[in-house]
């Protein structure tokens, strides 16, 4: 786990004066890459990614889910973030999964029934105290 940390700040726009926080997490930029998973994303989402100096490196203000399901994908195209509805596949094993509240882990396994009425998954978490 080396590389620059980025802060991924996900907001639920609409409620209150400025919206409500959904998840905020520091994620290694190399681990996040250009695609990460979000568990239980709300219907609408704002995403801002900042570097260690607090500079905005990517953002999107009007992301919307269009299908039900336990996972969504945040896809980074340079300074823009898009959202895709979907279900993880074997190609997604090893990707970062961002949970509500901001805990981030690595997807280690995923299974879902063909009718998508049940699923089973495992996530690995790693933490390090920085001095």
Residue frames relative to the residue before (quaternion, step in Angstrom):
aa qw qx qy qz dx dy dz
X 1.0000 0.0000 0.0000 0.0000 0.00 0.00 0.00
X 0.2669 0.7330 -0.5832 0.2266 3.52 0.07 1.28
X 0.5175 0.6315 -0.4672 0.3395 3.56 -1.24 0.19
X 0.6554 -0.5371 0.3804 0.3705 3.51 -1.34 0.28
X 0.3747 -0.7025 0.5586 0.2324 3.53 -1.10 0.76
X 0.1178 -0.7480 0.6490 0.0737 3.52 -1.13 0.78
X 0.3252 -0.7112 0.5811 0.2253 3.55 -1.20 0.51
X 0.1584 -0.7587 0.6287 0.0635 3.53 -0.78 1.13
X 0.0648 -0.8053 0.5881 -0.0371 3.55 -0.56 1.25
X 0.0485 -0.8107 0.5830 -0.0239 3.58 -0.46 1.24
X 0.0893 -0.8101 0.5794 -0.0078 3.56 -0.79 1.10
X 0.3452 -0.6729 0.6150 0.2231 3.49 -1.27 0.61
X 0.2216 -0.8038 0.5327 0.1448 3.63 -0.22 1.18
X 0.6437 0.5592 -0.3818 0.3567 3.55 -1.17 0.51
X 0.7590 0.3598 -0.2452 0.4841 3.61 0.43 -1.09
X 0.8167 0.2125 -0.1699 0.5089 3.56 -1.11 0.70
X 0.7432 -0.4110 0.2952 0.4376 3.53 -1.31 -0.22
X 0.8287 0.1376 -0.0483 0.5404 3.61 0.97 -0.77
X 0.6455 -0.4914 0.3287 0.4835 3.61 1.22 0.21
X 0.3946 -0.6977 0.5456 0.2445 3.54 -1.34 -0.08
X 0.5073 -0.6386 0.4683 0.3398 3.59 -1.04 0.65
X 0.2305 -0.7569 0.5962 0.1361 3.56 -1.10 0.76
X 0.7703 -0.1733 0.1494 0.5953 3.58 0.88 -0.96
X 0.0052 0.7618 -0.6477 0.0027 3.54 -1.12 0.74
X 0.1201 0.8138 -0.5502 0.1438 3.52 -0.64 1.13
X 0.3319 -0.6817 0.6090 0.2328 3.53 -1.21 0.62
X 0.0052 -0.8097 0.5822 -0.0736 3.53 -0.63 1.20
X 0.5092 -0.6208 0.5026 0.3206 3.54 -1.02 0.84
X 0.4899 -0.6947 0.4458 0.2804 3.59 -0.71 1.10
X 0.6419 0.5180 -0.3288 0.4599 3.60 1.02 -0.74
X 0.6584 0.5027 -0.3065 0.4688 3.59 1.02 -0.77
X 0.6647 0.4999 -0.3029 0.4653 3.59 0.97 -0.84
X 0.1157 -0.8233 0.5445 0.1110 3.56 0.96 -0.82
X 0.7068 -0.4388 0.3283 0.4472 3.55 -1.02 -0.79
X 0.7635 0.2561 -0.1538 0.5725 3.60 1.27 0.14
X 0.1231 0.7772 -0.6134 0.0676 3.56 -0.84 0.96
X 0.4773 -0.6725 0.5011 0.2623 3.52 -1.30 0.46
X 0.1297 -0.7467 0.6448 0.0993 3.55 -1.22 0.58
X 0.2801 -0.7619 0.5649 0.1482 3.55 -0.79 1.06
X 0.8677 0.0433 -0.0597 0.4916 3.55 -1.02 0.94
X 0.1266 0.8129 -0.5538 0.1286 3.58 0.93 0.88
X 0.4838 -0.6529 0.4890 0.3170 3.59 -1.05 0.69
X 0.7195 -0.4478 0.3157 0.4267 3.57 -1.31 0.21
X 0.7817 0.1280 -0.0642 0.6069 3.59 1.04 -0.80
X 0.0436 -0.8119 0.5808 -0.0404 3.52 -1.09 0.77
X 0.1541 -0.7152 0.6723 0.1130 3.52 -1.25 0.68
X 0.0748 -0.8026 0.5914 0.0215 3.59 -0.94 0.84
X 0.0097 0.7602 -0.6494 0.0150 3.54 -1.01 0.91
X 0.1161 -0.7719 0.6234 0.0460 3.57 -0.90 0.99
X 0.0525 -0.8011 0.5962 0.0002 3.55 -0.80 1.06
X 0.4564 -0.6634 0.5143 0.2952 3.56 -1.19 0.55
X 0.7588 -0.3966 0.2630 0.4448 3.59 -1.31 0.02
X 0.6788 0.4735 -0.2838 0.4842 3.59 1.17 -0.53
X 0.5663 -0.6225 0.3736 0.3902 3.61 1.27 -0.02
X 0.4828 0.6580 -0.4417 0.3726 3.59 1.25 0.16
X 0.4563 -0.6736 0.5077 0.2834 3.58 -0.95 0.89
X 0.1188 -0.8074 0.5766 0.0393 3.57 -0.77 1.07
X 0.7847 -0.0246 -0.0030 0.6194 3.60 1.25 -0.32
X 0.1045 0.7974 -0.5900 0.0716 3.54 -1.15 0.60
X 0.0173 0.7472 -0.6632 -0.0388 3.48 -1.41 0.25
X 0.3021 -0.8053 0.4927 0.1324 3.54 -0.85 0.98
X 0.8156 0.2437 -0.1010 0.5150 3.61 1.04 -0.59
X 0.1658 0.7816 -0.5776 0.1674 3.53 0.41 1.22
X 0.0329 -0.8052 0.5921 0.0016 3.58 -1.00 0.81
X 0.3822 -0.6765 0.5824 0.2389 3.50 -1.17 0.73
X 0.1703 -0.8011 0.5678 0.0830 3.55 -1.10 0.71
X 0.7519 0.2580 -0.1692 0.5826 3.58 1.29 -0.13
X 0.4805 -0.6421 0.4968 0.3317 3.58 -1.11 0.57
X 0.3473 0.7182 -0.5639 0.2135 3.55 -1.27 0.34
X 0.5921 -0.6217 0.3911 0.3316 3.56 -1.18 0.48
X 0.7886 0.2767 -0.1327 0.5329 3.61 1.15 -0.48
X 0.0781 -0.7299 0.6751 0.0734 3.48 -1.35 0.52
X 0.3391 -0.7218 0.5659 0.2094 3.55 -1.26 0.41
X 0.1795 -0.7183 0.6589 0.1327 3.55 -1.05 0.83
X 0.0862 -0.8124 0.5766 -0.0085 3.54 -0.65 1.17
X 0.2531 -0.7911 0.5491 0.0928 3.50 -0.77 1.14
X 0.0433 -0.7577 0.6508 -0.0219 3.53 -0.87 1.12
X 0.7868 -0.2034 0.1093 0.5723 3.58 0.11 1.24
X 0.8175 -0.1949 0.1771 0.5121 3.58 -0.64 -1.15
X 0.6487 0.5013 -0.3072 0.4833 3.59 1.28 0.12
X 0.2066 -0.7463 0.6220 0.1161 3.55 -1.16 0.74
X 0.0716 -0.7624 0.6402 0.0619 3.57 -1.06 0.78
X 0.3160 -0.7304 0.5742 0.1922 3.56 -1.27 0.38
X 0.0792 -0.7679 0.6345 0.0372 3.55 -1.03 0.87
X 0.3585 -0.6756 0.5969 0.2426 3.53 -1.08 0.76
X 0.3140 0.7646 -0.5298 0.1898 3.57 -1.05 0.58
X 0.4005 -0.6644 0.5755 0.2587 3.48 -1.41 0.02
X 0.5349 -0.6366 0.4369 0.3432 3.61 -0.89 0.80
X 0.1906 -0.7382 0.6387 0.1045 3.51 -1.25 0.64
X 0.7069 -0.4222 0.3091 0.4759 3.63 -1.18 0.05
X 0.6041 0.5675 -0.3608 0.4275 3.63 1.10 -0.55
X 0.6682 0.5095 -0.3005 0.4513 3.61 1.20 -0.41
X 0.4535 0.6593 -0.4757 0.3651 3.60 1.21 -0.08
X 0.7431 0.3386 -0.2852 0.5018 3.55 -0.86 1.02
X 0.5670 0.5920 -0.3924 0.4173 3.59 1.24 -0.13
X 0.5507 -0.5784 0.4884 0.3515 3.53 -1.29 0.45
X 0.1263 -0.7461 0.6503 0.0665 3.55 -1.12 0.86
X 0.1905 -0.7715 0.6013 0.0833 3.56 -0.80 1.08
X 0.2146 -0.7947 0.5615 0.0846 3.57 -0.73 1.14
X 0.6317 -0.4991 0.4027 0.4354 3.60 -1.18 0.40
X 0.7319 0.3577 -0.3003 0.4961 3.55 -0.90 0.94
X 0.5841 -0.6498 0.3300 0.3574 3.58 1.15 -0.46
X 0.4662 0.6440 -0.4850 0.3642 3.61 1.15 0.02
X 0.1120 -0.7917 0.5989 0.0440 3.58 -0.95 0.89
X 0.0073 0.7952 -0.6051 0.0381 3.53 -0.96 0.92
X 0.4979 -0.6232 0.5098 0.3222 3.53 -1.35 -0.10
X 0.4182 -0.6994 0.5220 0.2518 3.58 -0.83 1.00
X 0.1522 -0.8200 0.5502 0.0402 3.58 -0.60 1.19
X 0.7942 -0.0574 0.0244 0.6045 3.59 1.09 -0.58
X 0.0252 -0.7801 0.6252 -0.0020 3.54 -1.27 0.57
X 0.0762 0.7500 -0.6550 0.0525 3.51 -1.10 0.85
X 0.0677 0.7718 -0.6322 -0.0084 3.56 -1.13 0.63
X 0.5490 -0.5960 0.4758 0.3420 3.52 -1.21 0.64
X 0.6263 -0.5617 0.3797 0.3849 3.57 -1.13 0.57
X 0.6930 0.4540 -0.2814 0.4842 3.60 1.06 -0.69
X 0.3818 -0.7741 0.4243 0.2738 3.58 1.40 0.01
X 0.4421 0.6828 -0.4624 0.3528 3.56 1.08 0.73
X 0.7730 0.1258 -0.1263 0.6088 3.56 1.30 0.02
X 0.0007 0.7859 -0.6181 0.0187 3.51 -1.26 0.59
X 0.1482 -0.7535 0.6354 0.0808 3.53 -1.29 0.47
X 0.0869 0.8090 -0.5752 0.0846 3.55 -0.92 0.89
X 0.2022 -0.7490 0.6171 0.1315 3.52 -1.32 0.40
X 0.0981 -0.7713 0.6284 0.0249 3.51 -1.09 0.87
X 0.2428 -0.7510 0.5979 0.1396 3.55 -1.06 0.81
X 0.1701 -0.7808 0.5955 0.0824 3.55 -1.00 0.90
X 0.0692 -0.7715 0.6324 0.0118 3.54 -1.09 0.79
X 0.0029 -0.7899 0.6131 -0.0161 3.55 -0.98 0.85
X 0.0703 -0.7747 0.6278 0.0275 3.52 -1.23 0.59
X 0.3599 -0.7027 0.5694 0.2291 3.56 -0.97 0.85
X 0.1742 -0.7829 0.5924 0.0769 3.52 -0.75 1.07
X 0.4284 -0.7440 0.4701 0.2049 3.53 -0.83 1.08
